[in-house]
Amino acid sequence: MNGRSLMAPACICVEIGQSSMRALNGTQGFQQPLERLPNGRLTTSCKDRLSKALQSLLERKLWSGRTRVFCAVGARGVSLRRLSLPASVDQDLRQHLLLQIEAEFPLPPDELAWGYLELPSANVNGVAAAKREFLIVALRKDQLEDYAEVFASCGAVAVFTVAAISRNSICPRAPSDYAILDIGLRQSELVVFHEGVPTMVRAIAWGGENVTKVLAEHLGIPLAEAEKLKLESGSDERVQTATDAALATLVGALNGRRTITRLFLSGRSASSLVGRLEKLLGPASQCTVLQSGSADGHSAGLLGLKADLERDGGPTIVLQLKADTAGTVLSQPAPRKWAAVAAALALAALLIPSVGAVVLQPFLARKLASIKTESGRLATIERELRFLQYLKQTQPPYLDALYVMAKAAPPGTRIDSLTMNQRGDLSFKGAMGGSQAVVDFRTKLIDSGFFARVSVEEQTPTPDRQRVNVRMSAEWKPAGFRPPVSDPPANPEVKPPLPGPKPVASPTPAPTPPRPADATPGKKE
């Protein structure tokens, strides 16, 4: 146990899903359903119910100090970015990260709840790396404000993290590349790791309820009986066939990302589906059930968050809601610290009348330090100028990529979302006229020589079967390997007009009224 956990006040663990909230305090806990408005925010009645349940859980013991609530939120809306900064950046690290976040994310940093983790850098031949690598985790701030309001009404301090990343704390030793899939009731969460660092977090609109419904439809039985058959092992061939049909959507979503050789499963349905899922993923994949605590009602997210608290005193990545409280949530002083501060202030108040000179000495020292600080502003400005010049020199070719895509896009293409980052990764989501249009668009992007990789991740026909919704990803080539992108040459056969007076447009004749069908030419009625 480290020093941070020794001075930590009482705390509880909470996992917040899309439809329910679970809380754990030692052996005590509760599970409450969540009611949401059409915009995704919690209803007022739901906030009141959660506040009462949380207060009841906190009143089980006499707490000293403010209670910290460690909250693991779902993967919906969570984005991961890997950023690099020069190794010389040491001061004002948060300000440099804010500049990078503003360039990488579609929303400004003020509208994001974000946290970071500095990744270890390896020394090459005893020489320190020239860059520092950081993992940024962010989501919209308004997704957490309702929960923070509920916890604050109970006198608690909320510390937010991502449940998908916390589940890695109960994951056994695995190869360099592995993934964790948590199967929920209506939604599942997938997180992919490379050498212990998360590289992708995704929410999949598929859950154990899909298997129950397919079993009920194929076998013609009620949902309650289908749920029992799903959880039983050694079911007959009909049940296995129906289960494979329900798992086809999940397997397609998993294979659409990358080849997963090691997959850890958690959730209530994990034990009953692990065998069928491993068979459908192929012989190269190995599936293992992760410790889920289903016997006592505790989820893998709660157990992973509890393991983080017991081992490190807190989660690895903390999502901050306020810029001025970064790094201070996990280090609140204990009541003994406050008592020591109060005693020191009382002693200082007694000694002030007789030691005025001693009291004035720190004031003069601070004035001298401020003068020295002002004299060193030029060096600070120079460092910031070098950093801005570095950003300008390493800016990615966003406009060139847009130009190539615009020339390759078939007529009638609709763009719903388009994201690009500094590393060259491009993600496109939109609609096209058909599957052949998607193939032609991909072929043109590859033939342009601008992209090193272009892949179609998903294409789904619209309900009217006239268009195709498509999601694609690409990666442009490094600088020096891309062909120059320029405007198309002018047609030499088309000569520009000679200078001279502009021709006068002839007046348009008035339209002739239609003649009746029975009228004879030249005869008046």
N, C-alpha and C positions, 0 to 999 in steps of 0.2 A: 504494500500500500504506500503510495507516494504522499508527499506533503500536502498536495492540493486536496486529496480525499480526507486527510486528517482534520483539516480545518473546514471541511464542507459542512454546511447545515443539512438538515433533513431534506430528502428529495424522494420523488416517486417517478416511475417510468410510465409513459403513455405512448400508445401507438394509435395514430389517427389514419383511418382508411376513408374510402369514399362514402361508405354507408354506415360505419360504426366507429366507436372509440373504445379502446381498451386501456385500463389503468392497472398498475401493479405496484403495491407497496409491501415488500416482503412477501408474506403469504396471503395478504388481503388484496382485493381488487374488485373491479366492476367492469361491465361491458354495457355501453349505451348506444342505441341506434341514433343516427344523425338524420335530421330533416333539413333539406336545403331548398332555397328559392330557385327560380329558373336560372338566375345568373351564377349559381353555385355557392352563394353565401349561406350561412346558417340562419334559420328562422329564429325569431325572438323566443318562442317557447322552447326551442331546442337549447338555446344558450342558458335559459333559466334552469332547465332540467340538468344540464351538465354541471352548472355551478353548484346546485344542491348536492349532486352525487359526489363532486370533488370535495366539497366542504365536509360531507359525512366521512369521507375517507381520511381527511386530514385530522379530524377530531378524534381519531382512535387513540392518539397519544398526545402527550404534552410536548408540543414542538417548541424548540428554542431557535430564535432567528427566523428569517423568511424561508419558506419552503421552496425548493427548486424543483420544477417539473420538467423532466427531460422528455421531449416530445419527438417521436419518430414519425414523420409525415410520409404519405404515399409518393409514388414515383410520377404521378400525373403532373405534367408541366415542368418537371425538373430537367435542367440542361447542364451538360458537362462541357467544359472547355479546358484545353491544356495550353497555357500561356508561357512565354519565355521573356525574361528580363536580363539585361546585362549583369554580369557578376559584380560589377562595381556599384550597383544600386543597393544601398544599405539604409540610408535615411529616407524617411517619407515613403516607405514601401507601400503603404496602403494607397497613397495618392497615385503612385505609378500603376498599381493594379486597377485603380478606378479608371485611369486613362485607357488601359487595355480593355477593360470590361465595356466601356462606352463604345469602343470600336468593334467589339466582337458580338455583342448582344443587340437585338432589335429594340430593347427598351433602355432608357437611361438608368444609371445605377440607383437613383433615388426611388425608382419604382420596383426595385428588385430586393429580395432577401437573399444574400449571398454569403458564402464562406470560402476559404481557400486552404489548401494543404501544400506545403512546399515539398517537392519530391526530391529524394536523394540524388546527388550528381556524382558520377564516378570520375576519379582522377585518371588521366591518361599519361602514363610514364612519369608519374609524380607531379604532373602539372594540373592545377585546378581548372575546372571547366570554365569556359568563357561566358556561360549563360546559367541562369537559375530557372528551373522548371517549376511551375505551379499548376495545381489542379483547382479549377474554379467550379463550384457548384452553386446554381442560382435558380430561383423561380420567382414568380410574381409575388410582391409583398402582400397584396390583398388576399392571397390564399391563406395567409397565416394570421391576419389581423383579428379575425373572429376568435380564434383559439387563444391568442394572447389576451384579448379582452376578457374571456371567461376566466383564465387563470389569474389575471390581475384582480378581478372582483373577489377572488378567494384569498388575496394576500400572498400569492405565489409568483415566483419569477420563472418565466418560460424560457427554456433553452431548446432550440429546434435543430433537428438533424434529419437525415433521410433514412427511412426504414430499410430500403434496399441495400444501402451501404452498411448499416449496422448488422444485418444478417451475416455479413462476412466474419464477424467476431466469433460465431459458433461454428464456422466452417472448418473442417479438418484440413490438414496440409494437402495442397493440391498442386498440379503442375502449373507451369507459368501462365497458361491460358485456361480459364474455366468460367462458368456462368452459374448463377443462382436464380432459380425460378420459384416464386412464391405463388401458389395457386389459391386464389380467393374464391368467394362465392360467385361473383359476377365479373371480376377483373383479376388479372394476374400481373405480376411485376417481374421483369427480367433485368438483371444487371450482369454485365460482362466484365471480367477482370483480366488484366495482363500484368503478371508479376506482382500481384497483390494490389494493383492500382485500378480503380474502376475506369473503364473507357466508354461505357454506354449504359444508360438507364432508360428503360422503356416500359410504359404501361400498355398491356394487351387487353383488348376488350373480349376476354374469354375467361370463363371460370368453371368451377365444378358443377354449377347449375346447368351448363350446356350439356354435360354428360348425362345428368339426370333426366333432362327433357328428351334427349335422343333415345335413351333407354325406354322411357315411358311411351314414346311414339312407336318405336319398333316392336315392342313386346305387348303393347296395349294394356298396360298396367298403370295404377295410380302413381303419382310422383313420390309418395312416401315409400312405397314398395320398391320403386326404381332407385331411390337413394340407398336403401339397404343393400340392393344388389350391387350397386357401384362400390360400396365400401367392403364387400365381401371378397375374399381371395379364392381362387380356384373356381370361378364361375363357368357356366357352360359356354359352348361355342357361339350361341346367339348373342349372349351378353358381350362376349369379346368382340364380335363383329360390330355390334352397335357402338361399343366403346371406341373402336378404331375409327368409325365414321365420325364420332364426335371429336376425336383428337386430331382429325385431319387438318382442321383450321389452325389449331395450335402448332402443329408440326410445320405447316406452311409459313407461319409467322417466325418460327425459330430458324428454319432453313433459309429464310429470306435475308437474314442478317449476315451470317457467316457460318462456317462449319464449326460446330461446338463439339469438342471431343470429350469434355467432362462437364456434366450438368448435375447440380445439386438441387433437389426439390424440397419444398416445405409447404405446409398447409394441411388442412384436414383430409384432402383427397390424395395427397402425395403417395402414401403407402399403397393404395389400391391402383394407382395409375402408372407407377414407375416402370413396371414390367412391359406394359403395352407401349408406353412412350419410348422406351429404349429400343424396342423392336422396330417402331415406325421411323425413328431417327436414323437407323442404319447401324451396321456392325462397327463403324468407327467411333460411335458415341457410347459413353458410359454414364449411366444415370444412378445417382445415389440419393437416398432419402436423408435429408438434413434433420437434425434434432429440432423438433417443432414444439415439444411440450404440449401436445394435444391432450395428453392424459389429464393434465391439471388445468386445461383451458388457456394456457399461455402460448402466445404466438411466437414464431421465430424472431420477429422484429423486437418484441419485448425482451426475449432472452438475450438477443444480441446487444441490445441497449444496456441491459443489466450487466452483461459481461464487460462492456466498455467501462462502466462505472467502477466495477470491482478491480479491473486491471489498470486502467489509465486515469480514473477519476472523472471521466467525461467522454463524450463522443469524439471521434477523430476530426470531424468537420462540423462546425457550428454555423448555422445560418443566422446572421445578424439582421435585425429589423431596423436598428438605429445606428447611424454612422458614428455617433459620439460615445457609444457604449461597447465598441468592438474590443474584445479581449478582456472585459471586466466582469462578465456575468459569472464565470467560473471561479472567481477569486474574491468573493465577498468576505469580509472579515467576520470572525465568529464573535459572540457576545463578550468573551474575555478580552478580545482585542479592543472593543468599544470601551470596556471598563478601564483598560490601561490608558487609552487615549484621554478619557475623562479625568483620570488621576493626574496625568501629565499636565493637562490644562489647568487644573486647580493649583498645582504646585507652581506653574508659571505665573498665575495670577497673584500669588503671594510674594513672588520674588521680583516682580516688575518694578515696584517703587524704589528698591535699593540697587537694582542692577540695570538702570536705564541705558548705560553705555553698552552693556552686553547685548541688550535688545536691539539697539540701533546698528550694531556691527553687521548683522546679516542683511539689513536693508541696504547699507552702503555696498556690501559685497554683491548684492543682486544688481544694483545700479552699474557697478563696474562690469559685471558679466554681460549685461545688456549692451553696453557700449562695445565690448569685444565682439558680441554677436552681430551687431550692425556692421562692424568693419569687415566681417567675413561674408557679407551677402554677395559680394562679387563672385566669390568662388562657387557659391550655391547657384547663382544665375548661370554661370558658365557650365556647370554640370547639367542643369536643366536644358540648356541650349543644345548640348551634345546629345542628350537623350531625344529631343525633338527632331534633330537632324537625322538621328538613327531611325526614328519612326518614318520619316519622309523617304529615306533611301530604301527601306525594306517594305514599303507599301505594296500590297499585292495588286495584280492586274485585274481589278474588278470590272472596269469598263471594257477591256478586251474580251473577257469571258462573256459579258452580256452581248457584245457585238457578234461573237461567233454563234451564240445561241439564237439571236434574232435572225441571222442569215439562214440558220438550219431549220428553224421552226416552220412547220407546214401551215398553210392558211387555216384560220379558224381555231388556232391554239389559244387556250385560256390558261393563264398563270394564276394559281391560287396562292402559292408561297414559293419564295426563292431565297435561299440562305447560302452565304459563302463566308468562309473564314480565312484567316491569314495563312494557314498551312496549305491551302489549295483545295480543301474539301468543299464540294458544291452539292446542294440538295434542292431538287425541283419537284413541285407538286402542282398538277394542273389537269387539264382535259384536252383530248385530241379527237380527231375525226374517226379513228379506228385503230385496230392493232397494226395495220400496215403503216399508218402514219407514225406510230411509235417506233417501228423498226426503221423507217426512213430517217426519222429525226436522230436516232442513235447512230445510224451509219454515217450521217453527215457530220456529227460531232467527232466521231473517230477519224474520218477522212480529213478533217481540218488540221490534224496534227497538233492541235492545241492541248488536247486532253490525253493523259496517260491511261485513264480508266473511265469507262462509261458503263453503268449497269442499270438495268430496269429492276427495281425492287418490288414493284407491285403495279398491276394494271387490272382494273375492275370496270366492266361495262356499266353504263348508266341504266336506270330502269327502262328507258325507251329504246335501249340497244342501238342507239345511233351514235353515241360517243363513248369514249373510254377514259375513265379517271386513272391517271398514271402517277407514280412516284418514282423518281430516278435520282441517282447519285453519281457524281463524277469527281475526278481529281485532275487538276491541270498539271502540266509538266513543269519542272523547275525552270528558273530563269536561265537562259542560254540554250535550252532544248526546245523552246516553243518557237514556231515560225512567227515572223512579224505580222501583226494584224494591221491592215490599212484599208482605206476606202477602195472600192473596186475601180479599175481604170475606166476612163471615159471611152465611149464607143467612137472609134476614128471615122466611121462612115457617116455619122451625124455631125454636120457642120453647124457651128453657131450662126445665128442670124446676123446679117450685115447691119451695121448701124444705119439708121435713117429714120424718117418720120414714121410714126405708128400708123398702121392702116385704120381707116375709119370703118367701124362696123355698120353694115347696111341695116336699115330698119327691117324688122321682122314683119312680114305681111300678116294682116288680120286673118284669122282662120275663117274658111267658108262654111256657112251654116249647113247642116245636113239637109238633103233634098228628100221630100216625102217619097215613099215607095211607089205610090200610084200617080205621081206627077209626071207630066210629059214635058220634055225639054222645049223651051220656047213658048210654052202656053201658060198664061196666067189664070189663076183661079178667080 
